[in-house]
Amino acid sequence: MAGTVKAYKHFGITLKNERWGWSGRAPDGRVAVTIWKDLLKGKPLTCNMFGDPKLPQWKGRPGNLERIEHLKWARDNRNGLFHVVIATAVDVSAEPRSAAEAYATKLIMKLIALDEETGEFSAEVTEMQDA
């Protein structure tokens, strides 16, 4: 978890819960979201959580419920933009997954769609933040 905590601190965010937090919001309103590395696809990079076969396992988890609130905040207050923390899974087929590592990136994604009931969302990289 230390990598995740450090990654969020890079964006000025203290996770509400270090064990189950998947996203966070800084005092200045910036949002960061953890994205599993294997879920980033294409050019530009996109993440599409719609139709995830593991949805029943993660839909009710506290990390997902909190992420829904953070994505709604980003949509309503930040033009849908959020920073990205990338996590690599120890085992991509495990549920729940555990992170082998997590790190802050320069990527900024824009929320394309969000199902506020399930937490399914899609987003694409729109820009890279300066170092």
Phi and psi in radians as a Rosetta constraint file:
Dihedral C 1 N 2 CA 2 C 2 CIRCULARHARMONIC -1.004 0.35
Dihedral N 2 CA 2 C 2 N 3 CIRCULARHARMONIC -0.668 0.35
Dihedral C 2 N 3 CA 3 C 3 CIRCULARHARMONIC -1.102 0.35
Dihedral N 3 CA 3 C 3 N 4 CIRCULARHARMONIC -0.691 0.35
Dihedral C 3 N 4 CA 4 C 4 CIRCULARHARMONIC -1.159 0.35
Dihedral N 4 CA 4 C 4 N 5 CIRCULARHARMONIC -0.802 0.35
Dihedral C 4 N 5 CA 5 C 5 CIRCULARHARMONIC -1.052 0.35
Dihedral N 5 CA 5 C 5 N 6 CIRCULARHARMONIC -0.799 0.35
Dihedral C 5 N 6 CA 6 C 6 CIRCULARHARMONIC -1.103 0.35
Dihedral N 6 CA 6 C 6 N 7 CIRCULARHARMONIC -0.725 0.35
Dihedral C 6 N 7 CA 7 C 7 CIRCULARHARMONIC -1.064 0.35
Dihedral N 7 CA 7 C 7 N 8 CIRCULARHARMONIC -0.762 0.35
Dihedral C 7 N 8 CA 8 C 8 CIRCULARHARMONIC -1.236 0.35
Dihedral N 8 CA 8 C 8 N 9 CIRCULARHARMONIC -0.632 0.35
Dihedral C 8 N 9 CA 9 C 9 CIRCULARHARMONIC -1.071 0.35
Dihedral N 9 CA 9 C 9 N 10 CIRCULARHARMONIC -0.537 0.35
Dihedral C 9 N 10 CA 10 C 10 CIRCULARHARMONIC -0.967 0.35
Dihedral N 10 CA 10 C 10 N 11 CIRCULARHARMONIC -0.567 0.35
Dihedral C 10 N 11 CA 11 C 11 CIRCULARHARMONIC -1.700 0.35
Dihedral N 11 CA 11 C 11 N 12 CIRCULARHARMONIC 0.146 0.35
Dihedral C 11 N 12 CA 12 C 12 CIRCULARHARMONIC 1.344 0.35
Dihedral N 12 CA 12 C 12 N 13 CIRCULARHARMONIC 0.433 0.35
Dihedral C 12 N 13 CA 13 C 13 CIRCULARHARMONIC -1.977 0.35
Dihedral N 13 CA 13 C 13 N 14 CIRCULARHARMONIC 2.304 0.35
Dihedral C 13 N 14 CA 14 C 14 CIRCULARHARMONIC -1.827 0.35
Dihedral N 14 CA 14 C 14 N 15 CIRCULARHARMONIC 2.098 0.35
Dihedral C 14 N 15 CA 15 C 15 CIRCULARHARMONIC -1.100 0.35
Dihedral N 15 CA 15 C 15 N 16 CIRCULARHARMONIC 2.453 0.35
Dihedral C 15 N 16 CA 16 C 16 CIRCULARHARMONIC -1.080 0.35
Dihedral N 16 CA 16 C 16 N 17 CIRCULARHARMONIC -0.686 0.35
Dihedral C 16 N 17 CA 17 C 17 CIRCULARHARMONIC -2.475 0.35
Dihedral N 17 CA 17 C 17 N 18 CIRCULARHARMONIC 2.042 0.35
Dihedral C 17 N 18 CA 18 C 18 CIRCULARHARMONIC -1.202 0.35
Dihedral N 18 CA 18 C 18 N 19 CIRCULARHARMONIC -0.389 0.35
Dihedral C 18 N 19 CA 19 C 19 CIRCULARHARMONIC -1.448 0.35
Dihedral N 19 CA 19 C 19 N 20 CIRCULARHARMONIC -0.670 0.35
Dihedral C 19 N 20 CA 20 C 20 CIRCULARHARMONIC -2.099 0.35
Dihedral N 20 CA 20 C 20 N 21 CIRCULARHARMONIC 0.068 0.35
Dihedral C 20 N 21 CA 21 C 21 CIRCULARHARMONIC -1.228 0.35
Dihedral N 21 CA 21 C 21 N 22 CIRCULARHARMONIC 2.293 0.35
Dihedral C 21 N 22 CA 22 C 22 CIRCULARHARMONIC -1.961 0.35
Dihedral N 22 CA 22 C 22 N 23 CIRCULARHARMONIC -0.081 0.35
Dihedral C 22 N 23 CA 23 C 23 CIRCULARHARMONIC -2.858 0.35
Dihedral N 23 CA 23 C 23 N 24 CIRCULARHARMONIC 2.956 0.35
Dihedral C 23 N 24 CA 24 C 24 CIRCULARHARMONIC -2.848 0.35
Dihedral N 24 CA 24 C 24 N 25 CIRCULARHARMONIC 2.930 0.35
Dihedral C 24 N 25 CA 25 C 25 CIRCULARHARMONIC -2.293 0.35
Dihedral N 25 CA 25 C 25 N 26 CIRCULARHARMONIC 2.296 0.35
Dihedral C 25 N 26 CA 26 C 26 CIRCULARHARMONIC -1.391 0.35
Dihedral N 26 CA 26 C 26 N 27 CIRCULARHARMONIC 2.793 0.35
Dihedral C 26 N 27 CA 27 C 27 CIRCULARHARMONIC -0.971 0.35
Dihedral N 27 CA 27 C 27 N 28 CIRCULARHARMONIC -0.513 0.35
Dihedral C 27 N 28 CA 28 C 28 CIRCULARHARMONIC -1.451 0.35
Dihedral N 28 CA 28 C 28 N 29 CIRCULARHARMONIC 0.030 0.35
Dihedral C 28 N 29 CA 29 C 29 CIRCULARHARMONIC 1.716 0.35
Dihedral N 29 CA 29 C 29 N 30 CIRCULARHARMONIC -0.184 0.35
Dihedral C 29 N 30 CA 30 C 30 CIRCULARHARMONIC -1.115 0.35
Dihedral N 30 CA 30 C 30 N 31 CIRCULARHARMONIC 2.491 0.35
Dihedral C 30 N 31 CA 31 C 31 CIRCULARHARMONIC -1.999 0.35
Dihedral N 31 CA 31 C 31 N 32 CIRCULARHARMONIC 2.493 0.35
Dihedral C 31 N 32 CA 32 C 32 CIRCULARHARMONIC -2.259 0.35
Dihedral N 32 CA 32 C 32 N 33 CIRCULARHARMONIC 2.522 0.35
Dihedral C 32 N 33 CA 33 C 33 CIRCULARHARMONIC -2.313 0.35
Dihedral N 33 CA 33 C 33 N 34 CIRCULARHARMONIC 2.405 0.35
Dihedral C 33 N 34 CA 34 C 34 CIRCULARHARMONIC -1.406 0.35
Dihedral N 34 CA 34 C 34 N 35 CIRCULARHARMONIC 2.277 0.35
Dihedral C 34 N 35 CA 35 C 35 CIRCULARHARMONIC -2.154 0.35
Dihedral N 35 CA 35 C 35 N 36 CIRCULARHARMONIC 2.275 0.35
Dihedral C 35 N 36 CA 36 C 36 CIRCULARHARMONIC -1.188 0.35
Dihedral N 36 CA 36 C 36 N 37 CIRCULARHARMONIC 2.319 0.35
Dihedral C 36 N 37 CA 37 C 37 CIRCULARHARMONIC -0.943 0.35
Dihedral N 37 CA 37 C 37 N 38 CIRCULARHARMONIC -0.715 0.35
Dihedral C 37 N 38 CA 38 C 38 CIRCULARHARMONIC -1.240 0.35
Dihedral N 38 CA 38 C 38 N 39 CIRCULARHARMONIC -0.171 0.35
Dihedral C 38 N 39 CA 39 C 39 CIRCULARHARMONIC -1.639 0.35
Dihedral N 39 CA 39 C 39 N 40 CIRCULARHARMONIC -0.093 0.35
Dihedral C 39 N 40 CA 40 C 40 CIRCULARHARMONIC -1.492 0.35
Dihedral N 40 CA 40 C 40 N 41 CIRCULARHARMONIC 2.182 0.35
Dihedral C 40 N 41 CA 41 C 41 CIRCULARHARMONIC -2.336 0.35
Dihedral N 41 CA 41 C 41 N 42 CIRCULARHARMONIC 2.679 0.35
Dihedral C 41 N 42 CA 42 C 42 CIRCULARHARMONIC 1.291 0.35
Dihedral N 42 CA 42 C 42 N 43 CIRCULARHARMONIC -3.035 0.35
Dihedral C 42 N 43 CA 43 C 43 CIRCULARHARMONIC -2.398 0.35
Dihedral N 43 CA 43 C 43 N 44 CIRCULARHARMONIC 2.059 0.35
Dihedral C 43 N 44 CA 44 C 44 CIRCULARHARMONIC -1.152 0.35
Dihedral N 44 CA 44 C 44 N 45 CIRCULARHARMONIC 2.783 0.35
Dihedral C 44 N 45 CA 45 C 45 CIRCULARHARMONIC -1.046 0.35
Dihedral N 45 CA 45 C 45 N 46 CIRCULARHARMONIC 2.343 0.35
Dihedral C 45 N 46 CA 46 C 46 CIRCULARHARMONIC -2.279 0.35
Dihedral N 46 CA 46 C 46 N 47 CIRCULARHARMONIC 2.794 0.35
Dihedral C 46 N 47 CA 47 C 47 CIRCULARHARMONIC -2.322 0.35
Dihedral N 47 CA 47 C 47 N 48 CIRCULARHARMONIC 2.177 0.35
Dihedral C 47 N 48 CA 48 C 48 CIRCULARHARMONIC -2.217 0.35
Dihedral N 48 CA 48 C 48 N 49 CIRCULARHARMONIC 1.879 0.35
Dihedral C 48 N 49 CA 49 C 49 CIRCULARHARMONIC -1.605 0.35
Dihedral N 49 CA 49 C 49 N 50 CIRCULARHARMONIC -0.027 0.35
Dihedral C 49 N 50 CA 50 C 50 CIRCULARHARMONIC -1.202 0.35
Dihedral N 50 CA 50 C 50 N 51 CIRCULARHARMONIC 2.349 0.35
Dihedral C 50 N 51 CA 51 C 51 CIRCULARHARMONIC 1.352 0.35
Dihedral N 51 CA 51 C 51 N 52 CIRCULARHARMONIC 0.240 0.35
Dihedral C 51 N 52 CA 52 C 52 CIRCULARHARMONIC -1.078 0.35
Dihedral N 52 CA 52 C 52 N 53 CIRCULARHARMONIC 2.141 0.35
Dihedral C 52 N 53 CA 53 C 53 CIRCULARHARMONIC -1.111 0.35
Dihedral N 53 CA 53 C 53 N 54 CIRCULARHARMONIC -0.315 0.35
Dihedral C 53 N 54 CA 54 C 54 CIRCULARHARMONIC -1.601 0.35
Dihedral N 54 CA 54 C 54 N 55 CIRCULARHARMONIC 0.116 0.35
Dihedral C 54 N 55 CA 55 C 55 CIRCULARHARMONIC -0.866 0.35
Dihedral N 55 CA 55 C 55 N 56 CIRCULARHARMONIC -0.798 0.35
Dihedral C 55 N 56 CA 56 C 56 CIRCULARHARMONIC -1.023 0.35
Dihedral N 56 CA 56 C 56 N 57 CIRCULARHARMONIC -0.512 0.35
Dihedral C 56 N 57 CA 57 C 57 CIRCULARHARMONIC -1.350 0.35
Dihedral N 57 CA 57 C 57 N 58 CIRCULARHARMONIC -0.548 0.35
Dihedral C 57 N 58 CA 58 C 58 CIRCULARHARMONIC -1.910 0.35
Dihedral N 58 CA 58 C 58 N 59 CIRCULARHARMONIC -0.169 0.35
Dihedral C 58 N 59 CA 59 C 59 CIRCULARHARMONIC -0.979 0.35
Dihedral N 59 CA 59 C 59 N 60 CIRCULARHARMONIC -0.740 0.35
Dihedral C 59 N 60 CA 60 C 60 CIRCULARHARMONIC -1.643 0.35
Dihedral N 60 CA 60 C 60 N 61 CIRCULARHARMONIC 0.053 0.35
Dihedral C 60 N 61 CA 61 C 61 CIRCULARHARMONIC -1.220 0.35
Dihedral N 61 CA 61 C 61 N 62 CIRCULARHARMONIC 2.540 0.35
Dihedral C 61 N 62 CA 62 C 62 CIRCULARHARMONIC -0.976 0.35
Dihedral N 62 CA 62 C 62 N 63 CIRCULARHARMONIC -0.651 0.35
Dihedral C 62 N 63 CA 63 C 63 CIRCULARHARMONIC -1.077 0.35
Dihedral N 63 CA 63 C 63 N 64 CIRCULARHARMONIC -0.661 0.35
Dihedral C 63 N 64 CA 64 C 64 CIRCULARHARMONIC -1.237 0.35
Dihedral N 64 CA 64 C 64 N 65 CIRCULARHARMONIC -0.758 0.35
Dihedral C 64 N 65 CA 65 C 65 CIRCULARHARMONIC -1.084 0.35
Dihedral N 65 CA 65 C 65 N 66 CIRCULARHARMONIC -0.703 0.35
Dihedral C 65 N 66 CA 66 C 66 CIRCULARHARMONIC -1.196 0.35
Dihedral N 66 CA 66 C 66 N 67 CIRCULARHARMONIC -0.691 0.35
Dihedral C 66 N 67 CA 67 C 67 CIRCULARHARMONIC -1.078 0.35
Dihedral N 67 CA 67 C 67 N 68 CIRCULARHARMONIC -0.658 0.35
Dihedral C 67 N 68 CA 68 C 68 CIRCULARHARMONIC -0.992 0.35
Dihedral N 68 CA 68 C 68 N 69 CIRCULARHARMONIC -0.810 0.35
Dihedral C 68 N 69 CA 69 C 69 CIRCULARHARMONIC -1.107 0.35
Dihedral N 69 CA 69 C 69 N 70 CIRCULARHARMONIC -0.718 0.35
Dihedral C 69 N 70 CA 70 C 70 CIRCULARHARMONIC -1.174 0.35
Dihedral N 70 CA 70 C 70 N 71 CIRCULARHARMONIC -0.689 0.35
Dihedral C 70 N 71 CA 71 C 71 CIRCULARHARMONIC -1.190 0.35
Dihedral N 71 CA 71 C 71 N 72 CIRCULARHARMONIC -0.648 0.35
Dihedral C 71 N 72 CA 72 C 72 CIRCULARHARMONIC -1.096 0.35
Dihedral N 72 CA 72 C 72 N 73 CIRCULARHARMONIC -0.736 0.35
Dihedral C 72 N 73 CA 73 C 73 CIRCULARHARMONIC -1.050 0.35
Dihedral N 73 CA 73 C 73 N 74 CIRCULARHARMONIC -0.828 0.35
Dihedral C 73 N 74 CA 74 C 74 CIRCULARHARMONIC -1.059 0.35
Dihedral N 74 CA 74 C 74 N 75 CIRCULARHARMONIC -0.747 0.35
Dihedral C 74 N 75 CA 75 C 75 CIRCULARHARMONIC -1.085 0.35
Dihedral N 75 CA 75 C 75 N 76 CIRCULARHARMONIC -0.801 0.35
Dihedral C 75 N 76 CA 76 C 76 CIRCULARHARMONIC -1.465 0.35
Dihedral N 76 CA 76 C 76 N 77 CIRCULARHARMONIC -0.387 0.35
Dihedral C 76 N 77 CA 77 C 77 CIRCULARHARMONIC -2.208 0.35
Dihedral N 77 CA 77 C 77 N 78 CIRCULARHARMONIC -0.228 0.35
Dihedral C 77 N 78 CA 78 C 78 CIRCULARHARMONIC -2.262 0.35
Dihedral N 78 CA 78 C 78 N 79 CIRCULARHARMONIC 0.424 0.35
Dihedral C 78 N 79 CA 79 C 79 CIRCULARHARMONIC 1.030 0.35
Dihedral N 79 CA 79 C 79 N 80 CIRCULARHARMONIC 0.464 0.35
Dihedral C 79 N 80 CA 80 C 80 CIRCULARHARMONIC 1.390 0.35
Dihedral N 80 CA 80 C 80 N 81 CIRCULARHARMONIC 0.098 0.35
Dihedral C 80 N 81 CA 81 C 81 CIRCULARHARMONIC -1.541 0.35
Dihedral N 81 CA 81 C 81 N 82 CIRCULARHARMONIC 2.456 0.35
Dihedral C 81 N 82 CA 82 C 82 CIRCULARHARMONIC -2.605 0.35
Dihedral N 82 CA 82 C 82 N 83 CIRCULARHARMONIC 2.670 0.35
Dihedral C 82 N 83 CA 83 C 83 CIRCULARHARMONIC -1.404 0.35
Dihedral N 83 CA 83 C 83 N 84 CIRCULARHARMONIC 2.795 0.35
Dihedral C 83 N 84 CA 84 C 84 CIRCULARHARMONIC -2.086 0.35
Dihedral N 84 CA 84 C 84 N 85 CIRCULARHARMONIC 2.244 0.35
Dihedral C 84 N 85 CA 85 C 85 CIRCULARHARMONIC -1.842 0.35
Dihedral N 85 CA 85 C 85 N 86 CIRCULARHARMONIC 2.145 0.35
Dihedral C 85 N 86 CA 86 C 86 CIRCULARHARMONIC -1.669 0.35
Dihedral N 86 CA 86 C 86 N 87 CIRCULARHARMONIC 2.349 0.35
Dihedral C 86 N 87 CA 87 C 87 CIRCULARHARMONIC -2.082 0.35
Dihedral N 87 CA 87 C 87 N 88 CIRCULARHARMONIC 2.393 0.35
Dihedral C 87 N 88 CA 88 C 88 CIRCULARHARMONIC -1.832 0.35
Dihedral N 88 CA 88 C 88 N 89 CIRCULARHARMONIC 2.327 0.35
Dihedral C 88 N 89 CA 89 C 89 CIRCULARHARMONIC -1.447 0.35
Dihedral N 89 CA 89 C 89 N 90 CIRCULARHARMONIC 2.499 0.35
Dihedral C 89 N 90 CA 90 C 90 CIRCULARHARMONIC -1.072 0.35
Dihedral N 90 CA 90 C 90 N 91 CIRCULARHARMONIC -0.779 0.35
Dihedral C 90 N 91 CA 91 C 91 CIRCULARHARMONIC -2.476 0.35
Dihedral N 91 CA 91 C 91 N 92 CIRCULARHARMONIC 1.959 0.35
Dihedral C 91 N 92 CA 92 C 92 CIRCULARHARMONIC -1.173 0.35
Dihedral N 92 CA 92 C 92 N 93 CIRCULARHARMONIC -0.308 0.35
Dihedral C 92 N 93 CA 93 C 93 CIRCULARHARMONIC -1.614 0.35
Dihedral N 93 CA 93 C 93 N 94 CIRCULARHARMONIC -0.147 0.35
Dihedral C 93 N 94 CA 94 C 94 CIRCULARHARMONIC -1.267 0.35
Dihedral N 94 CA 94 C 94 N 95 CIRCULARHARMONIC 2.637 0.35
Dihedral C 94 N 95 CA 95 C 95 CIRCULARHARMONIC -2.530 0.35
Dihedral N 95 CA 95 C 95 N 96 CIRCULARHARMONIC 1.961 0.35
Dihedral C 95 N 96 CA 96 C 96 CIRCULARHARMONIC -1.349 0.35
Dihedral N 96 CA 96 C 96 N 97 CIRCULARHARMONIC 2.719 0.35
Dihedral C 96 N 97 CA 97 C 97 CIRCULARHARMONIC -1.384 0.35
Dihedral N 97 CA 97 C 97 N 98 CIRCULARHARMONIC 2.738 0.35
Dihedral C 97 N 98 CA 98 C 98 CIRCULARHARMONIC -2.212 0.35
Dihedral N 98 CA 98 C 98 N 99 CIRCULARHARMONIC 2.576 0.35
Dihedral C 98 N 99 CA 99 C 99 CIRCULARHARMONIC -1.536 0.35
Dihedral N 99 CA 99 C 99 N 100 CIRCULARHARMONIC 2.273 0.35
Dihedral C 99 N 100 CA 100 C 100 CIRCULARHARMONIC -1.339 0.35
Dihedral N 100 CA 100 C 100 N 101 CIRCULARHARMONIC -0.638 0.35
Dihedral C 100 N 101 CA 101 C 101 CIRCULARHARMONIC -2.741 0.35
Dihedral N 101 CA 101 C 101 N 102 CIRCULARHARMONIC 2.787 0.35
Dihedral C 101 N 102 CA 102 C 102 CIRCULARHARMONIC -2.555 0.35
Dihedral N 102 CA 102 C 102 N 103 CIRCULARHARMONIC 2.479 0.35
Dihedral C 102 N 103 CA 103 C 103 CIRCULARHARMONIC -2.636 0.35
Dihedral N 103 CA 103 C 103 N 104 CIRCULARHARMONIC 2.601 0.35
Dihedral C 103 N 104 CA 104 C 104 CIRCULARHARMONIC -1.250 0.35
Dihedral N 104 CA 104 C 104 N 105 CIRCULARHARMONIC 2.585 0.35
Dihedral C 104 N 105 CA 105 C 105 CIRCULARHARMONIC -2.188 0.35
Dihedral N 105 CA 105 C 105 N 106 CIRCULARHARMONIC 3.028 0.35
Dihedral C 105 N 106 CA 106 C 106 CIRCULARHARMONIC -1.568 0.35
Dihedral N 106 CA 106 C 106 N 107 CIRCULARHARMONIC -0.025 0.35
Dihedral C 106 N 107 CA 107 C 107 CIRCULARHARMONIC -1.262 0.35
Dihedral N 107 CA 107 C 107 N 108 CIRCULARHARMONIC 2.424 0.35
Dihedral C 107 N 108 CA 108 C 108 CIRCULARHARMONIC -2.145 0.35
Dihedral N 108 CA 108 C 108 N 109 CIRCULARHARMONIC 2.171 0.35
Dihedral C 108 N 109 CA 109 C 109 CIRCULARHARMONIC -1.843 0.35
Dihedral N 109 CA 109 C 109 N 110 CIRCULARHARMONIC 2.703 0.35
Dihedral C 109 N 110 CA 110 C 110 CIRCULARHARMONIC -2.003 0.35
Dihedral N 110 CA 110 C 110 N 111 CIRCULARHARMONIC 2.254 0.35
Dihedral C 110 N 111 CA 111 C 111 CIRCULARHARMONIC -1.158 0.35
Dihedral N 111 CA 111 C 111 N 112 CIRCULARHARMONIC 2.228 0.35
Dihedral C 111 N 112 CA 112 C 112 CIRCULARHARMONIC -1.675 0.35
Dihedral N 112 CA 112 C 112 N 113 CIRCULARHARMONIC -0.821 0.35
Dihedral C 112 N 113 CA 113 C 113 CIRCULARHARMONIC -2.628 0.35
Dihedral N 113 CA 113 C 113 N 114 CIRCULARHARMONIC 2.611 0.35
Dihedral C 113 N 114 CA 114 C 114 CIRCULARHARMONIC -2.524 0.35
Dihedral N 114 CA 114 C 114 N 115 CIRCULARHARMONIC 2.224 0.35
Dihedral C 114 N 115 CA 115 C 115 CIRCULARHARMONIC -1.645 0.35
Dihedral N 115 CA 115 C 115 N 116 CIRCULARHARMONIC 1.867 0.35
Dihedral C 115 N 116 CA 116 C 116 CIRCULARHARMONIC -1.190 0.35
Dihedral N 116 CA 116 C 116 N 117 CIRCULARHARMONIC -0.302 0.35
Dihedral C 116 N 117 CA 117 C 117 CIRCULARHARMONIC -1.438 0.35
Dihedral N 117 CA 117 C 117 N 118 CIRCULARHARMONIC -0.751 0.35
Dihedral C 117 N 118 CA 118 C 118 CIRCULARHARMONIC -1.761 0.35
Dihedral N 118 CA 118 C 118 N 119 CIRCULARHARMONIC -0.430 0.35
Dihedral C 118 N 119 CA 119 C 119 CIRCULARHARMONIC 1.588 0.35
Dihedral N 119 CA 119 C 119 N 120 CIRCULARHARMONIC -0.019 0.35
Dihedral C 119 N 120 CA 120 C 120 CIRCULARHARMONIC -1.127 0.35
Dihedral N 120 CA 120 C 120 N 121 CIRCULARHARMONIC 2.462 0.35
Dihedral C 120 N 121 CA 121 C 121 CIRCULARHARMONIC -2.660 0.35
Dihedral N 121 CA 121 C 121 N 122 CIRCULARHARMONIC 2.844 0.35
Dihedral C 121 N 122 CA 122 C 122 CIRCULARHARMONIC -2.330 0.35
Dihedral N 122 CA 122 C 122 N 123 CIRCULARHARMONIC 2.592 0.35
Dihedral C 122 N 123 CA 123 C 123 CIRCULARHARMONIC -2.697 0.35
Dihedral N 123 CA 123 C 123 N 124 CIRCULARHARMONIC 2.778 0.35
Dihedral C 123 N 124 CA 124 C 124 CIRCULARHARMONIC -2.399 0.35
Dihedral N 124 CA 124 C 124 N 125 CIRCULARHARMONIC 2.660 0.35
Dihedral C 124 N 125 CA 125 C 125 CIRCULARHARMONIC -1.208 0.35
Dihedral N 125 CA 125 C 125 N 126 CIRCULARHARMONIC 2.275 0.35
Dihedral C 125 N 126 CA 126 C 126 CIRCULARHARMONIC -1.975 0.35
Dihedral N 126 CA 126 C 126 N 127 CIRCULARHARMONIC -0.432 0.35
Dihedral C 126 N 127 CA 127 C 127 CIRCULARHARMONIC -2.826 0.35
Dihedral N 127 CA 127 C 127 N 128 CIRCULARHARMONIC 2.965 0.35
Dihedral C 127 N 128 CA 128 C 128 CIRCULARHARMONIC -2.089 0.35
Dihedral N 128 CA 128 C 128 N 129 CIRCULARHARMONIC 2.331 0.35
Dihedral C 128 N 129 CA 129 C 129 CIRCULARHARMONIC -1.302 0.35
Dihedral N 129 CA 129 C 129 N 130 CIRCULARHARMONIC 2.546 0.35
Dihedral C 129 N 130 CA 130 C 130 CIRCULARHARMONIC -1.143 0.35
Dihedral N 130 CA 130 C 130 N 131 CIRCULARHARMONIC 2.658 0.35
